[in-house]
């Protein structure tokens, strides 16, 4: 794959299943990046998907950036950038929908 332009295009991710049009696929990518940003922000990380380059860009506040092929690799790269694990199932990200562990 060309690092400058991203050709050839990467195949879609399973989270884009059911996308009827290229526009639907693009909207799914943007939505996924927005959700990732909500989870990563407390860790000082950000996700970006411009819809042009295949993959997701993960960045730190200090400017370090890495492009991951797909969602499965996000967590390993976040762990590497931070030097400690990011838990996407941390109760603080689950909101009111999470069952209380304090009875």
N, C-alpha and C positions, 0 to 999 in steps of 0.2 A: 504494500500500500504506500502511496505517496504521502509523505508527512506534510507536504505543503497544501495539497488540495483534497486529500482523503480518498482518491480514486484507487481502486474500484470501491464502490460503496459497500459498506458492511451489511450483512443480512440483518433484518430486524431482530429485535429482542423479543422474548416471549411475552413481555408486558405490552407489546404493541399488537398482540393477536387481536383480530377483529377489526383492525384499522382498514376501512374500505377504500380509502383514497390516500395518496401521498400526504395530503393536508391533514388527515386524521393521524397519520403516523407522526408527523411533525408536532402536532398538538400534544400527542402522548409523550413525546420526548421532552417538550417544554414543561409539561405537568410533572413528569418524573423529576426533572431538575429542580423545580420549585419545591417539591416534597423533600428532596435530598437537602436542599438549603435549610429547611426548617429543622431537620435533624442535626445537620452539621454545624449550624451557626453557634450553638453553645460551646462547641469544641474549638472555635476560631477557624473553621474551615468553610469553604464555599464550593458549590457545584455549579458548573456552567455547561450548557449545551446550546450551541448557536445554530444547530440544525444543518450546518454545512460540513463540518469535520465529523467523521464517524467517531463515536465514543463520547465520553463525559470528561470534562476538565475538572480536576479537583485542585483547589488552591488554598494556600494559607494566607493569613493576614500579612505575613512578611514578603509575600510575592512568589513563593515556591509554587510551581504548577506541575501537574502530571496529567497525561491523558490516559484514561483507562478504556479498554475495549467495550466493556459493557458493565451492567449493574453488579454482576457477580464479583468483579474485581475492585469495586469502590471501597469496600470495607478493609481489604488488605492494604490498599494504598493509603487510606486514612490512618490506619494503625502505624504504617511505616512513617508517614509524614509527622505524626504526633509523637511517636515513640511509646505509645500505649494504646490499648484497644478502645475502639468506639463501639458502643453497644446500641444498635438501632432498636433494640427492644427494651431499653431503659425505661422504667415507669414514668419518668418525667416527660417522655415523648408520646406516651399513650393517652394522656389527658384523662378526662372523666370516664372514658370507656373502660379503663383498666380496673380489674377487680381490686378492692382494697386488701392489703395484706395486714392491716391493723384492725383487729377486731376487739 
